[in-house]
Amino acid sequence: MSARQTGLLIIVVGLAAALLAALANPLGIGHSGFGWHQVVLLVAGIVLAVVGAVVVLRAPSSEPALGTEPAPGPEPAPGPDPAPGPDQ
């Protein structure tokens, strides 16, 4: 797994954790009010998403961006015909 893919995975996990914390009460998981467990999960999710974004941005690009491929070089000139073999 490349660094870019790892960063994207960290972002997804962080956003899922933050979303779970924010929606715990409507989903029937939490108690009334925004509890300290939800605060901890929300902060951890946001931190994970930011760390994942840093990993993605710092990852070396293994593929050229669209439109930045180098132009194809000239085709090689055809070489001389090979010498005929003894059976020709």
Gaussian input, Z-matrix of N, CA and C with variables (Angstrom, degrees):
# hf/3-21g

backbone

0 1
 N
 C     1     B1
 C     2     B2     1     A1
 N     3     B3     2     A2     1     D1
 C     4     B4     3     A3     2     D2
 C     5     B5     4     A4     3     D3
 N     6     B6     5     A5     4     D4
 C     7     B7     6     A6     5     D5
 C     8     B8     7     A7     6     D6
 N     9     B9     8     A8     7     D7
 C    10    B10     9     A9     8     D8
 C    11    B11    10    A10     9     D9
 N    12    B12    11    A11    10    D10
 C    13    B13    12    A12    11    D11
 C    14    B14    13    A13    12    D12
 N    15    B15    14    A14    13    D13
 C    16    B16    15    A15    14    D14
 C    17    B17    16    A16    15    D15
 N    18    B18    17    A17    16    D16
 C    19    B19    18    A18    17    D17
 C    20    B20    19    A19    18    D18
 N    21    B21    20    A20    19    D19
 C    22    B22    21    A21    20    D20
 C    23    B23    22    A22    21    D21
 N    24    B24    23    A23    22    D22
 C    25    B25    24    A24    23    D23
 C    26    B26    25    A25    24    D24
 N    27    B27    26    A26    25    D25
 C    28    B28    27    A27    26    D26
 C    29    B29    28    A28    27    D27
 N    30    B30    29    A29    28    D28
 C    31    B31    30    A30    29    D29
 C    32    B32    31    A31    30    D30
 N    33    B33    32    A32    31    D31
 C    34    B34    33    A33    32    D32
 C    35    B35    34    A34    33    D33
 N    36    B36    35    A35    34    D34
 C    37    B37    36    A36    35    D35
 C    38    B38    37    A37    36    D36
 N    39    B39    38    A38    37    D37
 C    40    B40    39    A39    38    D38
 C    41    B41    40    A40    39    D39
 N    42    B42    41    A41    40    D40
 C    43    B43    42    A42    41    D41
 C    44    B44    43    A43    42    D42
 N    45    B45    44    A44    43    D43
 C    46    B46    45    A45    44    D44
 C    47    B47    46    A46    45    D45
 N    48    B48    47    A47    46    D46
 C    49    B49    48    A48    47    D47
 C    50    B50    49    A49    48    D48
 N    51    B51    50    A50    49    D49
 C    52    B52    51    A51    50    D50
 C    53    B53    52    A52    51    D51
 N    54    B54    53    A53    52    D52
 C    55    B55    54    A54    53    D53
 C    56    B56    55    A55    54    D54
 N    57    B57    56    A56    55    D55
 C    58    B58    57    A57    56    D56
 C    59    B59    58    A58    57    D57
 N    60    B60    59    A59    58    D58
 C    61    B61    60    A60    59    D59
 C    62    B62    61    A61    60    D60
 N    63    B63    62    A62    61    D61
 C    64    B64    63    A63    62    D62
 C    65    B65    64    A64    63    D63
 N    66    B66    65    A65    64    D64
 C    67    B67    66    A66    65    D65
 C    68    B68    67    A67    66    D66
 N    69    B69    68    A68    67    D67
 C    70    B70    69    A69    68    D68
 C    71    B71    70    A70    69    D69
 N    72    B72    71    A71    70    D70
 C    73    B73    72    A72    71    D71
 C    74    B74    73    A73    72    D72
 N    75    B75    74    A74    73    D73
 C    76    B76    75    A75    74    D74
 C    77    B77    76    A76    75    D75
 N    78    B78    77    A77    76    D76
 C    79    B79    78    A78    77    D77
 C    80    B80    79    A79    78    D78
 N    81    B81    80    A80    79    D79
 C    82    B82    81    A81    80    D80
 C    83    B83    82    A82    81    D81
 N    84    B84    83    A83    82    D82
 C    85    B85    84    A84    83    D83
 C    86    B86    85    A85    84    D84
 N    87    B87    86    A86    85    D85
 C    88    B88    87    A87    86    D86
 C    89    B89    88    A88    87    D87
 N    90    B90    89    A89    88    D88
 C    91    B91    90    A90    89    D89
 C    92    B92    91    A91    90    D90
 N    93    B93    92    A92    91    D91
 C    94    B94    93    A93    92    D92
 C    95    B95    94    A94    93    D93
 N    96    B96    95    A95    94    D94
 C    97    B97    96    A96    95    D95
 C    98    B98    97    A97    96    D96
 N    99    B99    98    A98    97    D97
 C   100   B100    99    A99    98    D98
 C   101   B101   100   A100    99    D99
 N   102   B102   101   A101   100   D100
 C   103   B103   102   A102   101   D101
 C   104   B104   103   A103   102   D102
 N   105   B105   104   A104   103   D103
 C   106   B106   105   A105   104   D104
 C   107   B107   106   A106   105   D105
 N   108   B108   107   A107   106   D106
 C   109   B109   108   A108   107   D107
 C   110   B110   109   A109   108   D108
 N   111   B111   110   A110   109   D109
 C   112   B112   111   A111   110   D110
 C   113   B113   112   A112   111   D111
 N   114   B114   113   A113   112   D112
 C   115   B115   114   A114   113   D113
 C   116   B116   115   A115   114   D114
 N   117   B117   116   A116   115   D115
 C   118   B118   117   A117   116   D116
 C   119   B119   118   A118   117   D117
 N   120   B120   119   A119   118   D118
 C   121   B121   120   A120   119   D119
 C   122   B122   121   A121   120   D120
 N   123   B123   122   A122   121   D121
 C   124   B124   123   A123   122   D122
 C   125   B125   124   A124   123   D123
 N   126   B126   125   A125   124   D124
 C   127   B127   126   A126   125   D125
 C   128   B128   127   A127   126   D126
 N   129   B129   128   A128   127   D127
 C   130   B130   129   A129   128   D128
 C   131   B131   130   A130   129   D129
 N   132   B132   131   A131   130   D130
 C   133   B133   132   A132   131   D131
 C   134   B134   133   A133   132   D132
 N   135   B135   134   A134   133   D133
 C   136   B136   135   A135   134   D134
 C   137   B137   136   A136   135   D135
 N   138   B138   137   A137   136   D136
 C   139   B139   138   A138   137   D137
 C   140   B140   139   A139   138   D138
 N   141   B141   140   A140   139   D139
 C   142   B142   141   A141   140   D140
 C   143   B143   142   A142   141   D141
 N   144   B144   143   A143   142   D142
 C   145   B145   144   A144   143   D143
 C   146   B146   145   A145   144   D144
 N   147   B147   146   A146   145   D145
 C   148   B148   147   A147   146   D146
 C   149   B149   148   A148   147   D147
 N   150   B150   149   A149   148   D148
 C   151   B151   150   A150   149   D149
 C   152   B152   151   A151   150   D150
 N   153   B153   152   A152   151   D151
 C   154   B154   153   A153   152   D152
 C   155   B155   154   A154   153   D153
 N   156   B156   155   A155   154   D154
 C   157   B157   156   A156   155   D155
 C   158   B158   157   A157   156   D156
 N   159   B159   158   A158   157   D157
 C   160   B160   159   A159   158   D158
 C   161   B161   160   A160   159   D159
 N   162   B162   161   A161   160   D160
 C   163   B163   162   A162   161   D161
 C   164   B164   163   A163   162   D162
 N   165   B165   164   A164   163   D163
 C   166   B166   165   A165   164   D164
 C   167   B167   166   A166   165   D165
 N   168   B168   167   A167   166   D166
 C   169   B169   168   A168   167   D167
 C   170   B170   169   A169   168   D168
 N   171   B171   170   A170   169   D169
 C   172   B172   171   A171   170   D170
 C   173   B173   172   A172   171   D171
 N   174   B174   173   A173   172   D172
 C   175   B175   174   A174   173   D173
 C   176   B176   175   A175   174   D174
 N   177   B177   176   A176   175   D175
 C   178   B178   177   A177   176   D176
 C   179   B179   178   A178   177   D177
 N   180   B180   179   A179   178   D178
 C   181   B181   180   A180   179   D179
 C   182   B182   181   A181   180   D180
 N   183   B183   182   A182   181   D181
 C   184   B184   183   A183   182   D182
 C   185   B185   184   A184   183   D183
 N   186   B186   185   A185   184   D184
 C   187   B187   186   A186   185   D185
 C   188   B188   187   A187   186   D186
 N   189   B189   188   A188   187   D187
 C   190   B190   189   A189   188   D188
 C   191   B191   190   A190   189   D189
 N   192   B192   191   A191   190   D190
 C   193   B193   192   A192   191   D191
 C   194   B194   193   A193   192   D192
 N   195   B195   194   A194   193   D193
 C   196   B196   195   A195   194   D194
 C   197   B197   196   A196   195   D195
 N   198   B198   197   A197   196   D196
 C   199   B199   198   A198   197   D197
 C   200   B200   199   A199   198   D198
 N   201   B201   200   A200   199   D199
 C   202   B202   201   A201   200   D200
 C   203   B203   202   A202   201   D201
 N   204   B204   203   A203   202   D202
 C   205   B205   204   A204   203   D203
 C   206   B206   205   A205   204   D204
 N   207   B207   206   A206   205   D205
 C   208   B208   207   A207   206   D206
 C   209   B209   208   A208   207   D207
 N   210   B210   209   A209   208   D208
 C   211   B211   210   A210   209   D209
 C   212   B212   211   A211   210   D210
 N   213   B213   212   A212   211   D211
 C   214   B214   213   A213   212   D212
 C   215   B215   214   A214   213   D213
 N   216   B216   215   A215   214   D214
 C   217   B217   216   A216   215   D215
 C   218   B218   217   A217   216   D216
 N   219   B219   218   A218   217   D217
 C   220   B220   219   A219   218   D218
 C   221   B221   220   A220   219   D219
 N   222   B222   221   A221   220   D220
 C   223   B223   222   A222   221   D221
 C   224   B224   223   A223   222   D222
 N   225   B225   224   A224   223   D223
 C   226   B226   225   A225   224   D224
 C   227   B227   226   A226   225   D225
 N   228   B228   227   A227   226   D226
 C   229   B229   228   A228   227   D227
 C   230   B230   229   A229   228   D228
 N   231   B231   230   A230   229   D229
 C   232   B232   231   A231   230   D230
 C   233   B233   232   A232   231   D231
 N   234   B234   233   A233   232   D232
 C   235   B235   234   A234   233   D233
 C   236   B236   235   A235   234   D234
 N   237   B237   236   A236   235   D235
 C   238   B238   237   A237   236   D236
 C   239   B239   238   A238   237   D237
 N   240   B240   239   A239   238   D238
 C   241   B241   240   A240   239   D239
 C   242   B242   241   A241   240   D240
 N   243   B243   242   A242   241   D241
 C   244   B244   243   A243   242   D242
 C   245   B245   244   A244   243   D243
 N   246   B246   245   A245   244   D244
 C   247   B247   246   A246   245   D245
 C   248   B248   247   A247   246   D246
 N   249   B249   248   A248   247   D247
 C   250   B250   249   A249   248   D248
 C   251   B251   250   A250   249   D249
 N   252   B252   251   A251   250   D250
 C   253   B253   252   A252   251   D251
 C   254   B254   253   A253   252   D252
 N   255   B255   254   A254   253   D253
 C   256   B256   255   A255   254   D254
 C   257   B257   256   A256   255   D255
 N   258   B258   257   A257   256   D256
 C   259   B259   258   A258   257   D257
 C   260   B260   259   A259   258   D258
 N   261   B261   260   A260   259   D259
 C   262   B262   261   A261   260   D260
 C   263   B263   262   A262   261   D261

   B1=1.4512
   B2=1.5263
   B3=1.3181
   B4=1.4582
   B5=1.5273
   B6=1.3212
   B7=1.4612
   B8=1.5237
   B9=1.3168
   B10=1.4706
   B11=1.5276
   B12=1.3223
   B13=1.4678
   B14=1.5274
   B15=1.3323
   B16=1.4633
   B17=1.5241
   B18=1.3213
   B19=1.4554
   B20=1.5171
   B21=1.3207
   B22=1.4678
   B23=1.5272
   B24=1.3249
   B25=1.4598
   B26=1.5330
   B27=1.3283
   B28=1.4639
   B29=1.5235
   B30=1.3244
   B31=1.4685
   B32=1.5210
   B33=1.3260
   B34=1.4675
   B35=1.5275
   B36=1.3285
   B37=1.4701
   B38=1.5270
   B39=1.3304
   B40=1.4584
   B41=1.5126
   B42=1.3268
   B43=1.4661
   B44=1.5240
   B45=1.3268
   B46=1.4699
   B47=1.5302
   B48=1.3306
   B49=1.4624
   B50=1.5230
   B51=1.3271
   B52=1.4635
   B53=1.5266
   B54=1.3075
   B55=1.4694
   B56=1.5296
   B57=1.3156
   B58=1.4611
   B59=1.5248
   B60=1.3360
   B61=1.4658
   B62=1.5185
   B63=1.3303
   B64=1.4603
   B65=1.5272
   B66=1.3236
   B67=1.4643
   B68=1.5319
   B69=1.3177
   B70=1.4677
   B71=1.5229
   B72=1.3196
   B73=1.4715
   B74=1.5228
   B75=1.3274
   B76=1.4709
   B77=1.5286
   B78=1.3379
   B79=1.4609
   B80=1.5215
   B81=1.3164
   B82=1.4586
   B83=1.5052
   B84=1.3234
   B85=1.4631
   B86=1.5220
   B87=1.3298
   B88=1.4599
   B89=1.5076
   B90=1.3262
   B91=1.4676
   B92=1.5219
   B93=1.3116
   B94=1.4649
   B95=1.5255
   B96=1.2927
   B97=1.4625
   B98=1.5197
   B99=1.3147
   B100=1.4667
   B101=1.5189
   B102=1.3297
   B103=1.4577
   B104=1.5164
   B105=1.3297
   B106=1.4660
   B107=1.5179
   B108=1.3287
   B109=1.4614
   B110=1.5354
   B111=1.3135
   B112=1.4582
   B113=1.5259
   B114=1.3203
   B115=1.4639
   B116=1.5270
   B117=1.3169
   B118=1.4721
   B119=1.5246
   B120=1.3292
   B121=1.4660
   B122=1.5279
   B123=1.3227
   B124=1.4562
   B125=1.5276
   B126=1.3297
   B127=1.4740
   B128=1.5250
   B129=1.3188
   B130=1.4679
   B131=1.5243
   B132=1.3129
   B133=1.4610
   B134=1.5140
   B135=1.3249
   B136=1.4655
   B137=1.5226
   B138=1.3262
   B139=1.4704
   B140=1.5254
   B141=1.3213
   B142=1.4626
   B143=1.5246
   B144=1.3205
   B145=1.4614
   B146=1.5287
   B147=1.3236
   B148=1.4712
   B149=1.5263
   B150=1.3253
   B151=1.4707
   B152=1.5337
   B153=1.3096
   B154=1.4643
   B155=1.5159
   B156=1.3216
   B157=1.4699
   B158=1.5251
   B159=1.3233
   B160=1.4724
   B161=1.5188
   B162=1.3240
   B163=1.4708
   B164=1.5254
   B165=1.3224
   B166=1.4689
   B167=1.5225
   B168=1.3193
   B169=1.4639
   B170=1.5228
   B171=1.3217
   B172=1.4681
   B173=1.5310
   B174=1.3241
   B175=1.4637
   B176=1.5250
   B177=1.3236
   B178=1.4706
   B179=1.5199
   B180=1.3046
   B181=1.4537
   B182=1.5203
   B183=1.3232
   B184=1.4650
   B185=1.5229
   B186=1.3248
   B187=1.4526
   B188=1.5194
   B189=1.3205
   B190=1.4611
   B191=1.5239
   B192=1.3070
   B193=1.4609
   B194=1.5221
   B195=1.3216
   B196=1.4590
   B197=1.5195
   B198=1.3031
   B199=1.4526
   B200=1.5067
   B201=1.3398
   B202=1.4566
   B203=1.5268
   B204=1.3298
   B205=1.4556
   B206=1.5293
   B207=1.3170
   B208=1.4666
   B209=1.5250
   B210=1.3116
   B211=1.4661
   B212=1.5177
   B213=1.3307
   B214=1.4687
   B215=1.5272
   B216=1.3095
   B217=1.4644
   B218=1.5134
   B219=1.3211
   B220=1.4684
   B221=1.5269
   B222=1.3199
   B223=1.4578
   B224=1.5185
   B225=1.3318
   B226=1.4626
   B227=1.5291
   B228=1.3080
   B229=1.4720
   B230=1.5233
   B231=1.3287
   B232=1.4661
   B233=1.5295
   B234=1.3100
   B235=1.4659
   B236=1.5198
   B237=1.3166
   B238=1.4674
   B239=1.5292
   B240=1.3184
   B241=1.4524
   B242=1.5230
   B243=1.3142
   B244=1.4618
   B245=1.5342
   B246=1.2974
   B247=1.4635
   B248=1.5218
   B249=1.3247
   B250=1.4655
   B251=1.5287
   B252=1.3029
   B253=1.4562
   B254=1.5070
   B255=1.3441
   B256=1.4634
   B257=1.5305
   B258=1.3100
   B259=1.4494
   B260=1.5311
   B261=1.3208
   B262=1.4726
   B263=1.4728
   A1=107.60
   A2=116.66
   A3=120.96
   A4=110.12
   A5=115.04
   A6=120.10
   A7=110.54
   A8=116.34
   A9=120.14
   A10=110.43
   A11=117.07
   A12=120.31
   A13=110.87
   A14=116.25
   A15=120.23
   A16=110.28
   A17=116.50
   A18=120.13
   A19=112.40
   A20=116.07
   A21=119.55
   A22=111.21
   A23=116.72
   A24=120.52
   A25=110.52
   A26=117.45
   A27=121.19
   A28=110.09
   A29=117.11
   A30=120.62
   A31=110.42
   A32=116.98
   A33=120.73
   A34=110.62
   A35=117.03
   A36=120.35
   A37=110.03
   A38=116.62
   A39=119.91
   A40=112.55
   A41=116.42
   A42=119.29
   A43=111.33
   A44=117.28
   A45=120.24
   A46=110.41
   A47=117.07
   A48=120.10
   A49=110.75
   A50=117.00
   A51=120.28
   A52=110.59
   A53=116.73
   A54=120.50
   A55=110.85
   A56=116.96
   A57=120.65
   A58=110.79
   A59=116.76
   A60=120.09
   A61=110.80
   A62=116.46
   A63=120.11
   A64=111.90
   A65=117.23
   A66=120.94
   A67=113.82
   A68=117.22
   A69=119.58
   A70=112.01
   A71=117.28
   A72=119.32
   A73=112.27
   A74=119.80
   A75=118.28
   A76=113.40
   A77=116.99
   A78=119.73
   A79=112.37
   A80=117.13
   A81=120.96
   A82=113.70
   A83=117.38
   A84=120.87
   A85=110.75
   A86=117.01
   A87=121.18
   A88=112.87
   A89=113.60
   A90=120.40
   A91=107.80
   A92=116.40
   A93=119.07
   A94=109.15
   A95=115.17
   A96=119.70
   A97=111.00
   A98=114.56
   A99=120.90
   A100=107.18
   A101=117.51
   A102=122.25
   A103=113.42
   A104=114.61
   A105=119.28
   A106=111.73
   A107=118.20
   A108=120.55
   A109=110.23
   A110=114.87
   A111=119.49
   A112=110.92
   A113=116.77
   A114=120.27
   A115=110.08
   A116=116.19
   A117=120.16
   A118=110.46
   A119=117.32
   A120=120.88
   A121=111.14
   A122=117.43
   A123=121.04
   A124=111.11
   A125=116.88
   A126=120.53
   A127=110.29
   A128=117.34
   A129=120.26
   A130=110.91
   A131=117.18
   A132=120.64
   A133=112.23
   A134=116.33
   A135=119.69
   A136=110.68
   A137=116.96
   A138=120.59
   A139=110.41
   A140=117.49
   A141=120.49
   A142=111.38
   A143=116.98
   A144=120.21
   A145=110.82
   A146=117.25
   A147=120.60
   A148=110.24
   A149=117.49
   A150=120.55
   A151=109.89
   A152=117.18
   A153=120.38
   A154=111.85
   A155=116.81
   A156=120.30
   A157=110.64
   A158=116.72
   A159=120.36
   A160=110.09
   A161=117.27
   A162=120.67
   A163=110.31
   A164=116.95
   A165=120.51
   A166=110.40
   A167=117.02
   A168=120.33
   A169=112.82
   A170=117.11
   A171=120.22
   A172=112.88
   A173=117.33
   A174=121.10
   A175=109.35
   A176=116.47
   A177=118.30
   A178=109.98
   A179=115.10
   A180=119.63
   A181=108.77
   A182=116.64
   A183=120.24
   A184=111.20
   A185=116.63
   A186=120.46
   A187=108.72
   A188=117.65
   A189=118.32
   A190=110.74
   A191=115.87
   A192=120.21
   A193=109.25
   A194=115.55
   A195=119.44
   A196=110.20
   A197=115.66
   A198=120.69
   A199=114.85
   A200=118.23
   A201=119.81
   A202=112.40
   A203=116.79
   A204=118.10
   A205=108.45
   A206=116.84
   A207=118.09
   A208=110.73
   A209=114.78
   A210=119.67
   A211=108.83
   A212=117.31
   A213=118.74
   A214=109.85
   A215=114.80
   A216=120.25
   A217=111.21
   A218=116.04
   A219=119.04
   A220=110.12
   A221=114.45
   A222=118.55
   A223=108.80
   A224=117.78
   A225=118.82
   A226=111.05
   A227=114.31
   A228=119.74
   A229=108.99
   A230=116.94
   A231=118.21
   A232=109.76
   A233=115.06
   A234=120.48
   A235=110.92
   A236=115.85
   A237=118.91
   A238=110.35
   A239=116.12
   A240=120.12
   A241=108.67
   A242=116.17
   A243=117.68
   A244=111.10
   A245=114.40
   A246=119.38
   A247=109.39
   A248=116.72
   A249=117.76
   A250=110.57
   A251=115.18
   A252=120.52
   A253=111.40
   A254=117.82
   A255=121.17
   A256=112.72
   A257=118.52
   A258=118.75
   A259=111.96
   A260=119.76
   A261=120.56
   A262=111.12
   D1=131.25
   D2=-178.41
   D3=-76.98
   D4=165.95
   D5=178.77
   D6=-62.82
   D7=-36.11
   D8=179.76
   D9=-65.10
   D10=-43.40
   D11=178.96
   D12=-65.73
   D13=-38.91
   D14=178.08
   D15=-62.60
   D16=-43.44
   D17=178.19
   D18=-62.09
   D19=-42.04
   D20=178.18
   D21=-63.71
   D22=-38.37
   D23=177.81
   D24=-64.72
   D25=-41.26
   D26=178.46
   D27=-63.42
   D28=-40.22
   D29=177.77
   D30=-61.27
   D31=-46.20
   D32=-178.20
   D33=-62.77
   D34=-43.47
   D35=179.70
   D36=-64.43
   D37=-42.63
   D38=179.46
   D39=-63.60
   D40=-44.03
   D41=178.94
   D42=-66.29
   D43=-36.67
   D44=177.72
   D45=-65.00
   D46=-40.68
   D47=178.83
   D48=-65.36
   D49=-43.81
   D50=179.47
   D51=-64.83
   D52=-40.53
   D53=178.87
   D54=-65.70
   D55=-40.83
   D56=177.62
   D57=-62.29
   D58=-41.80
   D59=179.12
   D60=-64.74
   D61=-42.30
   D62=-177.42
   D63=-69.94
   D64=-32.30
   D65=-175.56
   D66=-104.34
   D67=13.38
   D68=-176.76
   D69=-61.36
   D70=-44.40
   D71=-178.83
   D72=-66.23
   D73=-48.51
   D74=177.86
   D75=-62.88
   D76=-27.12
   D77=178.23
   D78=-81.50
   D79=-6.91
   D80=179.51
   D81=82.92
   D82=16.83
   D83=-179.02
   D84=-89.67
   D85=-39.39
   D86=-174.74
   D87=-95.33
   D88=174.77
   D89=175.44
   D90=-89.09
   D91=179.29
   D92=179.65
   D93=-66.21
   D94=141.96
   D95=-178.27
   D96=85.26
   D97=171.20
   D98=-179.56
   D99=-97.71
   D100=102.16
   D101=-174.65
   D102=-79.99
   D103=171.86
   D104=-177.57
   D105=-68.16
   D106=-28.31
   D107=176.29
   D108=-63.06
   D109=-40.86
   D110=179.04
   D111=-66.92
   D112=-38.12
   D113=178.34
   D114=-63.26
   D115=-45.63
   D116=179.82
   D117=-61.48
   D118=-45.14
   D119=-179.83
   D120=-65.87
   D121=-39.84
   D122=178.90
   D123=-63.74
   D124=-46.38
   D125=179.25
   D126=-64.35
   D127=-43.24
   D128=179.05
   D129=-62.37
   D130=-40.58
   D131=178.53
   D132=-64.07
   D133=-42.83
   D134=178.56
   D135=-65.14
   D136=-42.67
   D137=178.29
   D138=-61.65
   D139=-43.26
   D140=178.20
   D141=-61.78
   D142=-42.69
   D143=-179.88
   D144=-63.27
   D145=-40.26
   D146=179.03
   D147=-67.99
   D148=-43.22
   D149=178.25
   D150=-62.18
   D151=-41.96
   D152=177.53
   D153=-61.67
   D154=-39.89
   D155=178.79
   D156=-64.64
   D157=-39.80
   D158=177.59
   D159=-63.57
   D160=-42.43
   D161=179.10
   D162=-62.07
   D163=-43.55
   D164=179.84
   D165=-63.17
   D166=-45.24
   D167=-176.93
   D168=-69.46
   D169=-28.79
   D170=-179.28
   D171=-91.12
   D172=-8.61
   D173=-178.70
   D174=-69.43
   D175=136.79
   D176=176.52
   D177=-66.84
   D178=141.64
   D179=-179.66
   D180=-79.58
   D181=119.72
   D182=-179.32
   D183=-90.61
   D184=-15.68
   D185=-179.67
   D186=-122.04
   D187=141.13
   D188=177.23
   D189=-68.11
   D190=147.74
   D191=178.13
   D192=-67.50
   D193=160.28
   D194=-179.91
   D195=-59.05
   D196=135.00
   D197=177.70
   D198=81.61
   D199=4.65
   D200=-178.52
   D201=-114.16
   D202=14.63
   D203=178.71
   D204=-67.55
   D205=141.95
   D206=177.90
   D207=-65.89
   D208=147.84
   D209=179.32
   D210=-66.97
   D211=143.85
   D212=179.19
   D213=-65.52
   D214=141.98
   D215=179.82
   D216=-77.65
   D217=174.15
   D218=178.93
   D219=-67.39
   D220=149.43
   D221=178.58
   D222=-72.65
   D223=144.29
   D224=179.32
   D225=-66.14
   D226=144.76
   D227=179.07
   D228=-68.60
   D229=143.26
   D230=178.71
   D231=-65.65
   D232=138.57
   D233=179.90
   D234=-81.94
   D235=174.98
   D236=178.43
   D237=-66.67
   D238=154.24
   D239=178.09
   D240=-64.48
   D241=141.87
   D242=178.76
   D243=-64.55
   D244=151.08
   D245=179.29
   D246=-63.61
   D247=140.04
   D248=179.31
   D249=-63.90
   D250=145.00
   D251=179.69
   D252=-77.46
   D253=176.14
   D254=-176.94
   D255=-66.68
   D256=-21.47
   D257=-178.40
   D258=-88.71
   D259=1.40
   D260=-178.64
   D261=-103.35

